[in-house]
Amino acid sequence: MATPPITIHAPTPSGGRLVTVHINSRDEKLGMAHSDRDLVVFLADAGPANPELILNNPAVVQWQGTAAHRYETA
């Protein structure tokens, strides 16, 4: 299975999630998301059409460390 091009990393102790996109064989940081709204803004800037629709598509987005759409640490 190929690595999804967008990774939402595990929450940091301060409650944000690093967002990266895999482009040209390397990971580019898009920013630190504190909400799904932040994600939509980052993804819109990165280029995917309808970014709010891809957040739950595991073929495109990989959520790591905890449940999707959670930004606080456990």
N, C-alpha and C positions, 0 to 999 in steps of 0.2 A: 504494500500500500504506500503510495507517495505521501510525503509530508504535506499537509495542507499549507497553502501559501500564506495564510494569516494565522498568527498565534497570539492568543490572549493568555499571558503568563499568569502564574499563581499570584494571589494578592501579596503585596508587601506588608510589613508590620504597620505601616501608616495608612493602609487601606486603598491602595491604587493597584492597577494591573498594567504592566508593561505590554504594549502592543507592538508586534513586529510583523513585517511582511517579507516573504522570501522572494527576492528578485535577483536575477543574474547570479545565481549560485551563492548568494549570501543573504543574511538577515539585515533588514533596515529597520531601525526604530522609528515608529510613527508617533509615539508619545506614551504618557501615563494616563490611563483611563480611570475615572472614578465613578463612571456611570455608563449605561448603554448609550446615552446621548453623546458622551465623549467619543465612544467607539464609532458611532455613525459619522461624526464630524471627521475623525481621522480617516475612516474608510472612504468617505466621499472625496477627501483630498487625495487619496491614493489611487482613485480611479474606478472602482467597481460600481456598476449601475445598481441602483436600489440597495444601498448598503444595509439599510434596516432589515431587508428581507434575507440577507445571507448570514446573519448572526447565529442562526440555528442550523446552518447547513454544514455538517461535518466534512463534506467534500471540499469546503473552502476555508472554514474557520475551525481551529482546534483550541478548545478551552483547557488549560492545564491547572492542576493543583487543587481545584475545588469546583463546585457546581457552576455552570454557566450563569451569567448575570449576577453573580455575587462579587462584591468588591471589598468586603471586610474580611479580616482574617478569622479563622475558626476559633 
